[in-house]
Amino acid sequence: MTFAFLNGLELLAGQLRLVLETLSVLCVLAGLLATLVRALTQPHRRPWRLRPSNGVRLTFGSWLAMALEFQLASDIVATTTAPTESNLIQLGVVAVIRTFLNFFLSKELEAERELEQRRSPDATS
């Protein structure tokens, strides 16, 4: 009974990891598409400007933050099926790196949103 349960749990964890990784990739793809649509449809006041507008960066950055969350969840699920010391250390390192990336990305997005709101006070979030 216990072996069958553990086998089933391992199978479920593998499938859940695949779903989470797929969602992460889909977030990046959706973010890319949403960013392209926004970049191509926004009015260009200064076409010579090389830096994308804050709105375009906010769009893609938000999708990337979501993708990072799904990747971290996938790593957590993967570690449940193989909780060796090496795997736990690897999860810890990956979690710290992704957390820092997500933290700084969130801070940048927040600053970009504030800048965007100051530029157009009538815009809604």
N, C-alpha and C positions, 0 to 999 in steps of 0.2 A: 504493500500500500504506500509506504513512504517513498520507495524508489519511483513508483509510477507518478506520485505527486511531484517529486523533484524533477523528473523527466518532463512532465507537463509544464511545470513552472519555467524550466530552462527553454522549452520550445516557445512558450508565451513571451518570455523576455526577449528571445531572438526576433520574434515577429514584431514586438513592440519597438525594439531598437530599429528595425528596418523601417517601420512606419515613421518614427521620429526623424530618422536621417532623411527620409523622402520628404517629409514636411519641411525640413531645413532647406533642402535643395529647391523645393517649390517656392519657399519664401524668397530665396535669392532670385529665382527666375521671375517671380511676380514683381519683386522690387525693381529688377532691371526693366521689365516691361512698363511698369508704372512710371519709372523715372524717364524712360525714353518718351513716353506719351507726354508727360509733363514738360520735358525739355523741348519737344518739338511743337507743342501747342501754346506755350507761353509767349506773350508778346516780347519781342527782342527790342529793347530800347537802344542797346549798344551792341550791335552784332560783332564788333571787334573784340569784345570782352572775352577772355579765355576762361575765366573762372566761372563755374556754373552758379546759378542763382541759389540763394539759401533754400528756397522751396524745393528745388531739385535735389539738393543735398539732404534736406530733411526727409524727403520721400524715400530715398535709397537707404539712408542711415537707419530709419525706423524699421525697414524690412530686414536689414542686416542684423539689427539687435534682436529681432524675433528669431531669425535663423540661428543665432548664437544660443538662444535659450533652448531651442529644440536640440541642438548639438550637445549641449551640456546634459540635458535630460537623457539623451541617447547614451552618453558615456556612463551616467549613473546606472541606467538599466543594465548596460553591458557588464559593469562591475559586480552586479548582484549574482551573476552566474559564474563568475571566476574571481572570488574575493581573495586572491593571493596577496601577499605583502607587496609584491612588485606591481600588481594591477591597482592596488589601493594608492600606492605612491604615485603611479602614473595618473590616476584619476585626480588626485589632489593637485598635482602640478598643472594638469589641463584645466581643472576647475579654477585655479587661481589665475592662470593666464586669461581664460575666457571671461572671468569675472572682472579683471582689470580692463580688458578690452571693452566689455559691455559698460562698465562704469564710466570710462572716459568717452566712449561713444555717446552715452546718455547725457553726459555733461555738455559735450559739443552740440548735441541736438537741442538741448535746453537753451543754450546760448544762441543758437541759430534761430530758434522759435521766438525768443525775446527780440532779437534783432529784426526778424520778419514782422513781428507785431508792431514794433516801433516805426518801421517804414510804412506800414499800411494799417492804421488803427482801426479801420472798418473791417479788416479780415477776421474771420472766425477760425478757431482751431478745429 
